[in-house]
Amino acid sequence: MPAAGVEPWTYDMTSLFPALYFALCILVALFGVGRRGGFLLYFVIAFLVTPIAALLLLIVTSRRRKPAVA
């Protein structure tokens, strides 16, 4: 039940933001799989900084190189 003086739709939207933020952090971390640091590092960066900053970091960093087969 929303607080007095608060529109019901705004109350529901504000409770959605943490879930959306967490989902974006997971999405960014999934893009980090296969890179140096992997899922966990990029999830922590996205959670502590912002998902947008972590996504920019992903763009700047390169993928992990696969060893050459001789």
C-alpha positions in Angstrom: 0.0 0.0 0.0 1.5 3.3 -1.0 2.2 6.1 1.5 -0.2 9.0 1.8 0.3 11.6 -0.9 2.3 9.3 -3.2 0.9 8.2 -6.6 0.6 4.4 -6.8 2.4 4.2 -10.1 5.5 6.1 -8.8 5.7 3.9 -5.7 5.7 0.8 -7.8 8.3 2.2 -10.2 10.7 3.2 -7.4 10.6 -0.4 -6.1 11.5 -1.6 -9.6 14.8 0.4 -9.9 17.0 -1.9 -7.6 15.9 -5.0 -9.5 16.6 -3.3 -12.9 20.0 -2.1 -11.6 20.9 -5.6 -10.5 19.7 -7.1 -13.8 21.9 -4.6 -15.7 24.9 -5.5 -13.5 24.3 -9.2 -14.4 24.0 -8.4 -18.1 27.3 -6.5 -18.1 29.0 -9.3 -16.2 27.8 -11.8 -18.8 29.5 -9.7 -21.4 32.7 -10.0 -19.3 32.8 -13.8 -19.6 35.9 -14.7 -21.7 37.8 -11.6 -20.7 40.5 -11.1 -18.1 38.7 -11.0 -14.7 35.6 -12.8 -16.0 32.1 -12.6 -14.8 32.7 -11.8 -11.1 35.1 -8.9 -11.6 32.8 -7.1 -14.1 29.8 -7.8 -11.9 31.5 -6.2 -8.9 32.7 -3.2 -11.0 29.2 -2.8 -12.4 27.6 -3.0 -9.0 30.0 -0.6 -7.2 30.4 2.0 -10.0 27.6 1.8 -12.5 26.7 -0.7 -15.2 27.4 2.0 -17.8 30.9 2.6 -16.6 31.6 -1.1 -16.5 30.2 -1.5 -20.0 32.6 1.3 -21.2 35.5 -0.6 -19.5 34.4 -3.7 -21.4 34.6 -1.8 -24.6 38.1 -0.5 -23.9 39.6 -3.8 -22.7 40.4 -6.6 -25.1 39.3 -10.2 -25.1 41.5 -12.8 -23.6 43.7 -14.3 -26.3 43.5 -18.0 -27.0 46.9 -19.8 -26.9 48.2 -20.7 -30.4 48.0 -24.3 -31.3 51.4 -25.5 -32.6 
